[in-house]
Amino acid sequence: MPRSQMLALALLMIGISVGAPLTTADVGVGARPGAGAEMLLDGSREMLDEKWTYWEGPGFRSALPIKWKIVEDPVDGGTAVMTDDPAAAGGRFGAADIVTKRAYRDFRLHVEFLIMNPGGNSGVYLQNRHEIQVLDGDNTSHGMGAIINESESPYVAYNGLGRWNSYDVVFRAARFKDGVRVEKARATVYFNGQKVHSDFEINQVWGGPNSGIDGGNDGGKGISDTPGGIKLQCEGHDVRYRNTWIRELDLKDPETDFNEPLAVESKLPATEKVIPLFNGKDLSGWNGDPQRWSAVNGMIRGANNGPVASSTYLFTDKKYREFRLLLEVKQTMSERHSTMHSAVAVLGERFTDVGDNPFGFRGPLLMFCHDWGIWDAHRRNRVVPAGDGSQVELQGQWNQIEVLVRGDRIRFAANGREIFDFTDQPEMLQSSPIGLQLHSNDRPQEYHFRSLLLTENPGEELVTVSEK
């Protein structure tokens, strides 16, 4: 088997490792190319040279063969392509960008990238025109995940330095009649499995002649009816790419919105029916203080600026007794933000807490971020110690959580490691809503939650734990 095929196969077999998001699904890191898709980058020199070339725009300063390096994948092993070309040293814009040899109109694209150092800069260009920014540390409309200069940056979805990130895109090219643009280009974008741009209309090319096709045409507003390749930008930084594939489409209607399974779903037993707990748009199916909880960029946000007299929760409308819960959580870390933990509230009861808070909870809190274990709120206090939680916690980054409740046994895993396995007294557990906690506090705090999935009557084993 050729080396490039072996690497492609390895990508499909990537499992779970501490600090790495879950893989092998249709949207997110590790997404597999479906029927009709073409692999564009598998981390090998062979595929890089076979399917890519330089974009020879006005700022071009390099020469074939492509000088980008093949380097190690620092997370999962194998190799990746690194945007390191001497011609782009010092951030020379347009000096050494690479573009696919094939040009495209409508397509479904998957790209994975990893930024090694603070401020790392690159970019993914759709049709060698419209950039989805890759830029660590920038959360402006010119920053990470933005359709550059036209959308907000969904920075909170970023997995962070030294971790693989993914863009999943459906793109529809602009449409023309008698040489005049009558419909703008459109794109729907998932960032690490979260839908962050929905059927977004793109107005122009930004950055001038060095940026891509039509960049120098009427200040980027003169979009032409010309297909273009997928371009990756070289800005003299250590940004790495792998597992990049494309499937050509023919979108008759001006609509790009799409839905595909989240990465974690492929780990679940076929016998378990997946119930998405969050629709990615609003808090339908949930109940909580609207001043504290909101839906933002396809995620649930819990936050406060002023004091929180007692812990307040966002509760599911429905009650659950035996279930598997999967979610990812990220705490905002800064000098002004509290480092108080959060938790999932289960198997207890709602009640009115201090401060006339109608969203209080009495019962087991499965804690994460800065404190771990089980705290039996307003009853027995701590009943399970923290375990290995602090060893696997990714502070200020996304953490994968799994909760498995069968009978009176509660199991909890974080980032691929089981943190505790606790069997409680039956009388202490009851069917109840599931709650996300915003802890009582005098300081600002902020948590984001994504990829919330639930199954009832689950199997016996944790699916996110690679080994005991």
C-alpha positions in Angstrom: 0.0 0.0 0.0 1.4 3.4 -0.9 2.5 5.6 2.0 -0.1 8.2 1.3 -2.9 5.6 1.5 -1.5 4.2 4.7 -1.5 7.7 6.2 -5.1 8.3 5.0 -6.1 5.0 6.6 -4.4 6.0 9.9 -6.3 9.2 10.0 -9.6 7.2 9.8 -8.4 5.0 12.7 -7.4 7.9 15.1 -8.9 7.1 18.5 -9.1 9.1 21.7 -6.2 10.5 23.6 -6.0 12.8 26.7 -6.2 16.3 25.5 -7.5 15.5 22.0 -11.1 15.9 20.9 -13.0 12.8 19.9 -12.7 11.8 16.3 -14.1 9.6 13.4 -17.4 11.2 12.4 -18.8 13.4 9.7 -18.3 16.8 11.3 -15.3 17.7 13.5 -11.7 16.6 14.0 -11.1 13.3 12.3 -14.2 13.5 10.0 -14.0 10.8 7.4 -14.4 11.5 3.7 -17.8 10.1 2.6 -18.8 8.7 -0.8 -17.6 10.8 -3.7 -15.1 12.8 -1.7 -11.5 13.3 -2.7 -8.7 13.4 -0.2 -6.5 16.6 -0.8 -4.0 16.4 2.1 -3.1 13.2 4.0 0.1 14.6 5.6 2.3 13.0 2.9 4.8 14.7 0.5 3.3 12.5 -2.3 -0.2 13.9 -2.1 1.1 17.5 -1.5 3.0 17.4 -4.8 0.3 15.5 -6.7 -2.6 17.7 -5.9 -1.3 21.2 -5.0 0.8 23.9 -6.5 1.8 27.5 -5.7 -0.7 30.3 -6.4 1.4 32.6 -8.5 -0.2 35.9 -7.7 1.5 39.3 -7.8 3.2 38.7 -4.5 4.6 35.3 -5.4 8.2 34.8 -4.4 8.8 31.0 -4.2 9.4 28.3 -6.9 8.3 24.7 -7.4 8.7 22.1 -6.0 6.6 23.2 -3.0 8.9 24.2 -0.1 6.3 23.5 2.6 7.6 20.9 5.1 6.3 17.5 6.1 6.5 17.3 9.9 5.3 15.2 12.7 1.7 15.3 14.0 2.4 16.3 17.6 -1.0 14.9 18.9 -1.8 11.6 17.1 1.5 10.6 15.5 2.0 10.3 11.7 2.8 13.4 9.6 1.3 16.7 8.7 2.0 19.5 6.2 3.5 22.7 7.7 3.2 26.2 6.3 6.9 26.9 6.4 8.4 28.4 3.2 11.4 30.7 3.3 9.8 33.0 0.7 7.1 33.9 3.3 9.5 34.6 6.2 8.5 37.7 8.1 4.8 37.3 7.0 5.2 38.2 3.3 1.6 38.1 2.2 0.9 36.0 -0.9 4.5 34.9 -1.3 4.1 31.2 -1.0 0.5 30.2 -0.7 -0.5 26.8 -2.1 -3.7 26.0 -4.1 -5.3 22.8 -5.4 -4.5 22.1 -9.0 -8.2 21.5 -9.6 -10.7 24.4 -9.5 -14.2 24.1 -7.9 -17.6 25.8 -7.9 -19.9 24.2 -5.2 -18.5 21.8 -2.7 -18.4 20.3 0.7 -14.9 20.8 2.3 -13.2 19.4 5.4 -10.0 20.9 6.7 -8.0 20.2 9.8 -5.3 22.5 11.2 -3.1 22.9 14.2 -1.3 26.1 15.4 1.9 25.4 17.3 2.7 28.9 18.6 0.9 32.0 19.9 -0.2 34.3 17.1 0.1 31.6 14.4 -1.4 32.8 11.2 -2.7 31.1 8.0 -6.0 30.9 6.2 -8.4 28.7 4.2 -9.6 30.2 1.0 -12.7 29.0 -0.7 -12.4 29.2 -4.5 -9.1 31.0 -3.9 -11.3 34.0 -3.0 -13.1 34.0 0.3 -11.0 33.4 3.4 -11.9 31.6 6.6 -9.3 32.9 8.9 -6.8 30.8 10.9 -5.3 33.2 13.4 -4.5 32.4 17.1 -5.3 35.1 19.6 -7.7 37.2 17.4 -11.4 37.2 18.1 -12.3 40.1 15.9 -14.0 40.0 12.5 -10.5 39.5 11.1 -9.9 36.7 13.6 -10.1 32.9 14.1 -13.0 31.3 12.3 -14.4 34.5 10.8 -15.4 34.7 7.2 -12.8 37.4 7.0 -14.0 41.0 7.6 -17.6 40.0 7.1 -18.6 37.9 10.1 -17.9 37.7 13.8 -15.2 35.4 15.0 -16.6 32.3 16.7 -13.4 32.2 18.7 -14.9 30.3 21.7 -15.2 27.2 19.5 -11.4 27.1 19.0 -9.7 24.1 20.6 -6.5 26.1 21.3 -2.8 25.9 20.6 -1.2 22.5 20.0 -4.6 20.8 19.3 -6.3 19.9 16.1 -9.1 22.0 14.9 -11.5 21.5 11.9 -13.6 23.5 9.5 -16.5 21.8 7.7 -17.9 23.9 5.0 -20.7 23.7 2.4 -19.9 26.4 -0.2 -22.1 27.6 -3.1 -20.4 29.8 -5.7 -21.8 33.1 -6.9 -24.2 32.9 -9.7 -24.2 35.1 -12.9 -26.5 36.1 -15.7 -25.1 37.7 -18.8 -21.9 38.3 -17.0 -23.5 40.1 -14.0 -23.5 38.6 -10.5 -27.1 38.0 -9.5 -26.5 35.8 -6.4 -23.7 36.1 -4.0 -21.5 33.2 -2.8 -22.8 31.5 0.3 -21.3 29.2 3.0 -22.3 27.3 6.1 -19.4 26.6 8.4 -18.9 24.2 11.3 -15.9 24.9 13.6 -14.9 21.9 15.6 -18.3 20.4 15.2 -20.2 23.6 16.1 -22.2 25.4 13.4 -20.9 28.9 13.5 -22.0 30.4 10.2 -25.3 29.5 8.7 -25.9 30.1 5.0 -23.8 33.2 5.2 -23.7 35.5 2.1 -20.2 36.6 1.2 -19.8 40.0 -0.4 -16.3 40.4 -1.7 -12.6 39.4 -1.7 -10.6 41.1 1.0 -6.8 41.8 1.1 -6.1 43.2 -2.3 -4.4 41.6 -5.4 -2.2 39.3 -3.2 -5.2 37.6 -1.6 -6.6 35.6 -4.5 -8.8 35.6 -7.5 -10.6 38.9 -8.0 -8.7 40.5 -5.0 -7.5 43.3 -7.3 -10.7 43.6 -9.3 -12.6 46.7 -8.3 -11.2 46.5 -4.7 -12.3 42.9 -4.4 -15.9 43.7 -5.3 -15.6 42.7 -8.9 -16.4 39.0 -8.5 -16.0 37.0 -11.7 -17.6 33.8 -12.9 -14.5 31.8 -12.6 -14.0 28.6 -10.6 -11.1 28.5 -8.2 -9.1 26.0 -6.1 -8.9 25.6 -2.3 -6.0 27.7 -1.1 -4.0 27.5 2.1 -2.1 30.6 3.2 1.6 30.7 4.1 2.5 33.6 6.5 5.8 32.4 7.8 4.2 30.6 10.8 4.2 27.0 12.1 0.6 26.0 11.2 0.0 22.4 10.3 -2.6 20.7 8.1 -3.9 17.2 7.7 -7.0 15.2 6.7 -8.3 17.7 4.2 -10.9 16.5 1.7 -13.5 17.8 -0.7 -16.7 16.6 -2.4 -18.0 18.5 -5.4 -21.7 19.6 -5.3 -24.2 21.1 -7.7 -26.4 23.3 -5.5 -29.3 24.5 -7.7 -31.0 26.5 -4.9 -29.2 29.3 -3.0 -29.0 27.3 0.2 -26.0 25.9 2.0 -27.2 24.9 5.4 -26.5 21.3 6.3 -26.5 19.0 9.3 -24.3 16.0 9.9 -23.5 13.9 13.0 -21.2 15.2 15.7 -17.9 13.4 16.1 -18.7 11.6 19.3 -21.8 9.9 17.9 -19.7 7.3 16.1 -18.4 6.0 19.5 -21.9 5.1 20.8 -23.3 1.6 20.6 -25.7 1.0 17.7 -28.3 0.1 20.3 -28.4 3.5 21.8 -30.6 6.2 20.3 -29.0 9.6 20.4 -31.1 12.5 21.7 -29.5 15.9 21.0 -30.1 18.1 24.0 -29.4 21.4 22.3 -30.5 22.5 18.8 -27.6 24.9 18.4 -30.0 27.9 17.9 -31.9 28.6 21.1 -32.7 27.2 24.5 -35.7 25.2 23.5 -36.0 22.2 25.8 -34.2 24.0 28.6 -35.4 26.2 31.5 -33.2 28.7 33.4 -32.5 32.3 34.3 -32.4 34.2 30.9 -30.1 36.8 32.4 -27.5 34.0 33.0 -28.0 31.6 30.1 -28.0 32.0 26.4 -27.3 30.3 23.1 -24.3 31.8 21.3 -22.4 30.6 18.2 -24.0 27.2 18.4 -23.1 26.8 22.1 -24.8 27.2 25.5 -23.3 30.1 27.5 -23.6 30.5 31.2 -22.2 33.8 32.6 -22.6 36.5 35.1 -21.0 39.9 35.7 -22.6 40.8 39.0 -23.0 38.6 42.1 -24.8 35.3 42.0 -26.4 34.7 45.4 -26.9 31.0 45.0 -25.9 28.5 42.3 -28.3 28.7 39.4 -28.9 26.0 36.8 -30.1 25.6 33.3 -32.4 22.6 33.5 -33.7 20.2 30.8 -37.5 20.2 30.6 -37.5 16.4 30.8 -36.5 14.2 33.6 -34.0 11.4 33.3 -33.0 8.4 35.5 -30.7 6.0 33.6 -28.7 7.7 30.8 -25.4 8.4 29.1 -24.6 12.1 28.8 -21.9 13.5 26.6 -20.8 17.1 26.5 -17.8 19.4 26.1 -17.2 22.3 28.5 -14.9 25.3 28.4 -14.3 27.8 31.1 -13.2 31.4 30.4 -9.9 32.1 32.2 -8.7 35.6 32.8 -7.6 37.9 35.6 -11.1 39.1 36.1 -12.9 35.8 35.9 -13.5 33.5 38.8 -12.0 30.0 38.7 -15.0 28.5 40.5 -16.0 25.0 39.2 -19.1 24.1 37.3 -21.0 20.8 37.4 -23.8 18.7 35.9 -26.7 18.3 38.3 -28.4 14.9 38.2 -30.7 12.6 40.1 -31.9 15.2 42.6 -34.6 17.9 42.6 -35.1 21.5 41.8 -36.0 23.9 44.6 -36.0 27.6 45.4 -32.6 28.6 46.7 -31.2 31.6 48.5 -32.1 34.9 46.9 -35.5 33.7 45.7 -33.6 31.7 43.0 -36.2 29.4 41.4 -33.4 27.5 39.6 -31.7 25.9 42.6 -30.9 22.2 43.0 -30.6 19.7 45.8 -28.7 16.5 45.0 -25.6 15.2 43.3 -23.4 17.7 41.5 -20.8 16.0 39.2 -18.1 18.7 39.3 -15.6 19.7 36.7 -13.0 22.5 36.2 -10.9 23.2 39.3 -12.8 20.8 41.4 -13.9 17.3 40.6 -15.9 14.5 42.2 -19.4 14.5 43.6 -20.8 17.2 45.9 -24.3 16.3 47.3 -25.7 19.8 47.4 -27.8 20.8 50.4 -27.6 17.3 51.8 -24.4 15.4 52.5 -21.8 17.7 50.8 -18.8 15.9 49.3 -19.4 12.2 48.8 -16.8 11.4 46.1 -13.2 12.8 46.1 -11.7 14.7 43.1 -9.8 11.7 41.8 -7.6 12.4 38.7 -9.7 15.3 37.4 -7.0 17.9 37.9 -4.4 15.7 36.1 -6.5 15.6 32.9 -8.1 19.0 33.0 -7.4 21.4 30.1 -7.7 24.7 31.8 -9.3 27.4 29.7 -9.8 24.9 26.9 -12.5 22.4 25.8 -12.9 19.3 28.1 -14.8 16.2 27.0 -17.1 14.9 29.7 -19.1 11.6 29.9 -21.6 10.7 32.5 -23.0 7.1 32.7 -25.8 6.3 35.1 -27.1 2.7 35.3 -29.2 1.8 38.3 -27.5 3.4 41.4 -24.0 3.4 39.8 -22.6 6.8 38.5 -19.5 6.8 36.4 -17.8 9.9 35.2 -15.0 10.4 32.6 -13.0 13.5 31.5 -10.8 13.8 28.4 -10.6 10.0 28.0 -9.9 9.0 31.6 -12.4 7.6 34.1 -12.4 10.0 37.1 -14.8 8.1 39.5 -17.1 5.1 39.7 -19.6 5.5 42.5 -22.5 3.4 43.6 -24.9 5.4 45.9 -27.8 4.5 48.2 -30.9 4.0 46.1 -33.0 6.4 48.2 -30.6 9.2 47.4 -31.2 9.1 43.7 -34.3 9.9 41.7 -35.5 10.9 38.2 -34.9 14.6 37.7 -34.0 17.2 35.1 -30.3 17.5 34.1 -28.8 20.8 35.0 -25.8 22.8 34.0 -24.4 24.8 36.9 -23.3 28.5 37.2 -21.9 28.6 40.7 -22.7 31.2 43.4 -20.1 33.9 43.1 -19.2 37.5 43.6 -16.9 37.6 40.6 -17.6 37.3 36.9 -17.6 33.8 35.5 -18.3 32.3 32.1 -18.7 28.7 30.8 -19.6 27.4 27.4 -21.1 24.0 26.6 -21.3 22.2 23.3 -21.9 18.8 21.8 -24.6 17.8 24.3 -25.9 14.4 23.5 -27.9 11.9 25.7 -29.0 8.3 25.4 -31.4 6.5 27.7 -31.0 2.8 28.8 -27.3 3.0 28.0 -24.8 0.2 27.7 -22.4 -0.8 30.4 -19.2 0.8 29.3 -17.9 4.4 29.0 -17.3 5.2 25.3 -14.8 8.0 25.7 -12.3 6.0 27.8 -9.6 4.3 25.7 -8.2 2.4 28.7 -9.0 2.0 32.4 
